[in-house]
Amino acid sequence: MTSPPARIEAIYRYPVKGLSPQPLPRTTLSPGLTIAADRLYAIENGPAGFDPAAPSYFPKIRFLMLMRNERLAALRTDYHEASHTLSIVSEGREAARGDLRTKEGRLAIEAFFRRYMPDELKGPPKVLSGEAPSGVPHSFSDVAKKVVSIINLASVAAVEAAAGQPIDPLRFRGNIHVSGWPAWHEFDLLGSKLSIGPARLKVVKRIVRCAATDVDPATGRRDLTIPTTLQQSFGHADCGIYAEVVSGGDIAVGDPVGSE
């Protein structure tokens, strides 16, 4: 299906599942993978049985995540890819910093979460890494396939109009924000291929929304009911699409997005 002219307005990755996004001016897509370092780490909330030697998909309820742990949205984090160092800012000051590849660094981050949200923990919090012996990184995504999530900003605007108040697109925790498509046009692209520079992506799935979108990413307050609004106003609870990278390449904010 041919799409109207569209472009990338923003690119984000989420190095640690459930924590704040990291904007990227550009990135490199690789076939069969997520955006580099997206959901590369997660905070285990009680023993999940994750095997780092053979990483596999686990449902998000095994980790700290916004659907149940909205206080996470009040934190500001930064991830330095070269050093794998995560810093956490809480209430305007740095509260923790650690190299997630080292035992000491992981312990520093885990100690912070024991202090920050003791009543929400089902066991000792543990930093899990998606780095695998095979060299193919695991992603602690909400879906088993390694995908890139795409948010149509016009669809977010339609939800905003239905809700009657501003909605930050970051509520939907997508990797690529696209402008230029009509609202809900992304759903017409299922099975189609998207072109972004030299990269090609196949649209494979609509994204069903959960209560994580009810949380304001700026304040950490649960102040809306996005899935309910979607269902009542549009007859579905979906916003955004997942796409698999078929052929890779460099992409950047401002790049045109086409369909084949």
C-alpha positions in Angstrom: 0.0 0.0 0.0 1.3 3.4 -1.0 1.5 5.8 2.0 1.3 9.6 2.0 4.7 11.4 2.5 5.9 10.9 6.1 9.1 11.4 8.1 10.8 10.4 11.3 10.2 13.0 14.0 12.0 11.3 16.8 14.0 8.1 17.6 14.1 6.6 21.1 15.5 3.6 22.8 14.9 2.2 26.3 18.1 0.7 27.5 16.5 -0.6 30.7 13.0 -1.9 30.5 10.5 0.3 32.4 12.9 3.2 32.8 13.1 6.5 30.9 13.7 6.8 27.1 17.0 7.9 25.5 16.5 10.1 22.4 18.8 9.4 19.5 19.5 11.7 16.6 20.4 8.7 14.5 20.9 4.9 14.8 21.8 1.9 12.8 19.2 -0.8 12.1 20.3 -4.4 11.7 18.3 -7.3 10.2 16.4 -9.3 12.8 17.3 -7.1 15.7 15.9 -4.2 17.7 17.4 -0.8 17.8 20.8 -1.2 19.4 20.6 -1.5 23.2 16.8 -1.2 23.3 15.5 -3.1 26.4 19.0 -4.6 26.7 18.6 -4.7 30.5 15.7 -5.3 32.9 15.2 -5.2 36.6 13.9 -8.6 37.8 11.2 -8.3 40.4 11.5 -11.6 42.2 13.1 -14.8 40.8 12.0 -15.3 37.2 14.3 -18.1 36.2 16.1 -16.1 33.5 19.1 -17.9 32.1 21.8 -15.4 30.8 23.5 -18.2 29.0 20.4 -19.0 27.0 18.2 -15.8 27.2 14.5 -16.3 26.3 11.3 -14.3 26.4 9.6 -13.7 29.7 6.3 -11.8 30.2 6.7 -8.2 31.5 5.1 -9.0 34.9 8.4 -10.7 35.9 10.2 -7.3 35.8 9.7 -3.8 37.2 7.5 -2.0 34.6 5.1 0.9 34.3 1.9 -1.2 34.1 2.3 -1.9 37.8 5.1 0.3 39.0 4.3 3.8 37.9 6.9 5.3 40.3 9.5 4.3 37.7 8.3 7.2 35.5 9.4 9.8 38.1 13.0 8.7 37.6 15.3 10.2 34.9 18.0 7.8 33.7 20.9 8.0 31.3 22.8 5.2 29.7 26.3 5.4 28.3 26.5 2.7 25.6 30.3 2.5 25.4 30.7 1.9 29.2 27.3 0.3 29.8 27.0 2.8 32.7 23.5 3.7 34.0 22.8 6.8 36.1 19.6 7.4 37.9 18.3 10.8 38.9 15.6 11.0 41.6 14.1 14.2 42.9 16.6 16.3 41.0 19.8 14.6 42.1 21.8 11.6 41.1 20.8 8.7 43.3 22.7 5.8 41.7 25.3 5.1 39.1 26.8 1.8 38.0 28.5 -0.1 35.2 25.9 -2.8 34.4 28.5 -5.2 33.2 30.2 -5.4 36.6 28.9 -6.9 39.9 29.6 -3.7 41.8 27.7 -1.6 39.3 24.7 -3.9 39.3 24.7 -4.0 43.1 24.6 -0.2 43.2 21.6 -0.1 40.9 19.8 -2.9 42.8 20.4 -1.2 46.1 18.7 1.9 44.8 15.6 0.0 43.9 15.5 -1.7 47.2 15.4 1.8 48.8 13.1 3.4 46.2 10.2 1.0 46.1 10.4 -1.7 48.8 6.7 -2.2 49.0 6.5 -3.2 45.3 9.2 -5.7 45.3 8.4 -9.5 45.2 12.0 -10.4 46.0 15.5 -8.9 45.7 15.6 -6.7 42.6 18.2 -8.0 40.2 19.7 -6.4 37.1 19.4 -8.8 34.1 21.5 -8.4 31.0 20.5 -9.3 27.4 24.1 -9.7 26.4 24.4 -13.3 25.2 27.3 -15.7 24.6 26.0 -16.1 21.0 26.8 -12.4 20.4 23.1 -11.8 19.4 21.7 -9.5 22.1 18.4 -10.4 23.8 15.8 -7.8 24.2 13.4 -7.6 27.2 10.6 -6.5 25.0 6.9 -7.1 25.6 6.9 -9.4 22.6 9.1 -12.4 21.8 10.1 -11.2 18.4 12.9 -8.7 18.0 11.0 -5.7 16.6 11.1 -1.9 16.2 8.0 -0.1 17.5 6.5 2.8 15.4 4.1 5.4 16.7 2.0 7.5 14.3 1.8 10.9 15.9 -1.6 11.6 14.1 -3.1 8.6 15.9 -1.8 10.0 19.2 -3.5 13.3 18.4 -6.7 11.4 17.7 -6.5 9.8 21.2 -5.7 13.2 22.6 -8.9 14.6 21.1 -10.9 11.7 22.4 -9.4 12.1 25.9 -9.9 15.9 25.9 -6.5 16.6 27.3 -2.9 16.6 26.1 -1.2 13.3 25.6 2.6 12.9 25.5 3.5 10.4 22.7 6.2 9.1 25.1 3.3 7.3 27.0 3.4 4.8 24.2 7.2 4.1 24.6 7.8 3.7 20.9 11.2 3.6 19.1 10.2 5.7 16.1 7.7 8.6 16.0 6.3 9.3 12.5 4.5 12.3 11.2 2.6 12.7 7.9 0.4 9.7 8.1 -3.4 10.1 8.7 -4.6 8.8 12.0 -4.6 5.0 12.2 -3.0 4.7 8.7 -0.3 2.5 10.3 -2.9 -0.3 10.7 -3.4 -0.4 6.9 0.3 -1.3 6.5 0.2 -4.7 8.2 2.2 -7.1 6.0 3.7 -4.2 4.0 7.3 -3.1 4.0 8.5 0.4 5.1 11.6 2.1 3.6 13.6 4.4 5.8 16.8 5.4 4.0 18.6 2.1 3.1 16.6 0.1 5.7 13.6 -2.0 5.1 11.1 -3.1 7.7 8.1 -5.4 7.5 5.1 -4.4 9.6 4.0 -7.5 11.5 1.7 -6.5 14.4 -0.5 -3.8 15.9 0.4 -2.9 19.5 -2.2 -3.6 22.1 -2.0 -1.0 24.9 -2.0 -1.7 28.6 -2.3 0.4 31.7 1.4 1.5 31.3 0.0 4.2 29.0 -2.1 5.6 31.8 1.1 6.9 33.5 2.3 10.4 32.8 5.9 10.0 31.7 6.8 13.4 33.2 5.3 13.0 36.7 4.8 9.2 37.3 1.2 9.8 38.1 -1.5 7.5 36.8 -3.8 10.2 35.5 -5.5 8.8 32.3 -7.2 5.6 31.2 -5.8 5.2 27.7 -6.9 1.6 26.9 -10.4 2.4 28.0 -10.4 5.6 25.9 -9.2 3.7 22.9 -11.8 1.0 23.3 -14.7 3.4 23.9 -13.8 5.9 21.1 -12.3 3.7 18.4 -13.4 0.1 19.2 -9.9 -1.2 19.8 -7.1 -0.8 22.4 -4.3 -0.5 19.9 -1.9 2.3 19.1 1.3 1.8 17.1 2.8 -1.0 15.1 5.7 -3.5 15.4 8.0 -3.9 12.5 10.8 -6.4 11.8 14.0 -5.1 10.2 14.5 -7.0 6.9 17.5 -5.1 5.7 19.6 -2.7 7.7 21.1 0.7 7.4 21.5 4.0 9.1 18.4 6.1 9.9 18.1 9.6 11.3 15.5 12.0 12.5 14.1 13.8 9.5 14.4 10.8 7.2 11.4 10.1 4.9 9.3 7.0 5.6 7.8 5.2 2.6 5.9 2.0 2.0 6.2 -0.7 -0.6 
